[in-house]
């Protein structure tokens, strides 16, 4: 009887020890190591292609190539930042591959600085990526304003672009500042980034859809006036619309799902550590960055041809390879800015 009681008393201790052993987090799995290596290599190739294209574009003069070079520069920055993040082993940034909460300047958590730098690096890459489509939307809005509201005052597209990017950058700086002032942990930084990117993704989906419809209307009207086919330009717009919306819808879904789960767990447990299992985090990382590679590859494919040639006219507005003339424009500078915009 005494032996049975001793055995029964040892069972809870054994189960407790077994549970603790099963919940021990490994720093980084072999799957995570190899998947990071593959994604890092893919982003590196993308960066090399963008760098070569940017160098070639800069060697050509004209306002058209300035816009093209800006696109290549953003693609290069995005791919380079992502390459750095993937090439550096995950355990360099943190003791665990999956995120865990740390507070700034906490002596008990010496890896807080590396985790902070990691989040800054990831946020910078996302900002550069989203800036590509912000630049497209700004130029689309500018040319559509000219056609739908010919008498309205038009601001410079690059100024508008820089203002919008500055707003997103200010949010990131504020997020980092609040972390450094110990208002919240790295979990808070991840949450702020997720909310910001989900909102921007939804806005981009709406704007791309609206502008795309209007742009197709403009192209068809120009084609009817000039008695030429604008089918290739319309197809290019549709490509960007469909793929851009798929990318941003995927990104919005991922960020909203992550935000929702973080808020629920944070409300119930005061921490989100339970969310970031290896399986869930690996799924999030793969879907997120595979979609990024796809959209960057598409942009490189679209930009591989000269914009003016694709649009069918040269910078002077005369008949080009497409075989038709532009509609006369009252804005003498419009020829330089509208050509690349229409091609995109």
Secondary structure, 3 states (H helix, E strand, C coil): CHHHHHHHHHHHHHHHHHHHHHCCCCCCCHHHHHHHHHHHHHHHHHHHHHHHHHHHHHCCCCHHHHHHHHHHHHHHHHHHHHHHHHHCCHHHHCCCCCCCCCCCCCCCCCCHHHHHHHHHHHHHHHHHHHHHHHHHHHHHHHHHHHHHCCCCCCCCHHHHHHHHHHHHHHHHHHHHHHHHCCCCCHHHHHHHHHHHHHHHHHHHHHHHHHHHHHHHHHHHHHHHHHCCCCHHHHHHHHHHHHHHHHHHHHHHHHHHHHHHHHHHHHHHHCCCCCCCCHHHHHHHHHHHHHHHHHHHHHHHHHCCCCHHHHHCECCCCCECCCCCCCCCCCCCCHHHHHHHHHHC
